[in-house]
Amino acid sequence: MIDKSTILRYMGNALLILGYYILVWGDQKYGLIVKVIGGFLLVPSFLYFKMWDSLTLCGFYFIIEISRLYHLFVTDGR
């Protein structure tokens, strides 16, 4: 039986790939939103397996993506 953290990891990785695709070929706002959601879904798996390096990297990506989303939504992307 597959545990919940593994299912969340699969979903998170799929959303990250989809988010990158949307980011490159579609709308930047929606691509970043999908990537942030995918990153959140990866966190329980990183904590369960004590993958501190991946969790730290995910945190850095989260800061970069949130700051860009803030810029896109608040300043209309200018």
C-alpha positions as CSV (number, residue, x, y, z in Angstrom):
1,M,0.0,0.0,0.0
2,I,1.3,3.4,-0.9
3,D,1.3,6.0,1.9
4,K,0.0,9.5,1.7
5,S,3.4,11.2,1.5
6,T,4.3,9.1,-1.6
7,I,1.0,10.1,-3.3
8,L,1.6,13.7,-2.4
9,R,5.1,13.5,-3.8
10,Y,3.8,12.1,-7.1
11,M,1.2,14.7,-7.4
12,G,3.7,17.5,-6.4
13,N,6.2,16.4,-9.0
14,A,3.5,16.2,-11.7
15,L,2.3,19.7,-10.8
16,L,5.9,21.0,-10.9
17,I,6.3,19.6,-14.4
18,L,2.9,21.0,-15.5
19,G,3.8,24.3,-13.9
20,Y,7.1,24.6,-15.8
21,Y,5.2,23.8,-19.0
22,I,2.6,26.5,-18.4
23,L,5.3,28.9,-17.3
24,V,7.3,28.4,-20.6
25,W,4.4,28.0,-23.1
26,G,1.5,29.7,-21.4
27,D,0.7,32.3,-18.8
28,Q,3.3,33.2,-16.2
29,K,0.9,33.7,-13.4
30,Y,-0.9,30.4,-13.7
31,G,2.4,28.5,-14.2
32,L,3.8,30.0,-11.0
33,I,0.6,29.2,-9.1
34,V,0.7,25.6,-10.2
35,K,4.4,25.4,-9.2
36,V,3.8,26.8,-5.8
37,I,1.0,24.2,-5.2
38,G,3.3,21.4,-6.4
39,G,6.0,22.6,-4.1
40,F,3.6,22.6,-1.1
41,L,2.7,19.0,-1.9
42,L,6.3,17.9,-1.8
43,V,6.9,19.2,1.7
44,P,5.4,16.3,3.7
45,S,7.5,13.8,1.8
46,F,10.6,15.8,2.3
47,L,9.9,16.0,6.1
48,Y,9.0,12.3,6.3
49,F,12.2,11.2,4.6
50,K,14.3,14.0,6.4
51,M,15.5,15.4,3.1
52,W,16.6,18.7,4.5
53,D,18.6,19.8,1.4
54,S,15.6,19.3,-0.8
55,L,13.4,21.1,1.7
56,T,15.8,24.0,1.8
57,L,15.9,24.2,-2.0
58,C,12.1,24.1,-2.1
59,G,12.0,27.0,0.3
60,F,14.3,29.0,-1.9
61,Y,12.2,28.3,-5.0
62,F,9.1,29.2,-2.9
63,I,10.5,32.6,-2.0
64,I,11.5,33.4,-5.6
65,E,8.1,32.3,-7.0
66,I,6.1,34.1,-4.4
67,S,8.0,37.3,-4.9
68,R,7.4,37.1,-8.7
69,L,3.7,36.3,-8.1
70,Y,3.4,39.4,-5.8
71,H,5.1,41.5,-8.5
72,L,2.7,40.1,-11.2
73,F,-0.5,40.6,-9.2
74,V,0.2,43.8,-7.4
75,T,2.1,45.8,-10.1
76,D,0.4,44.2,-13.1
77,G,3.8,42.7,-14.2
78,R,5.5,45.9,-15.0
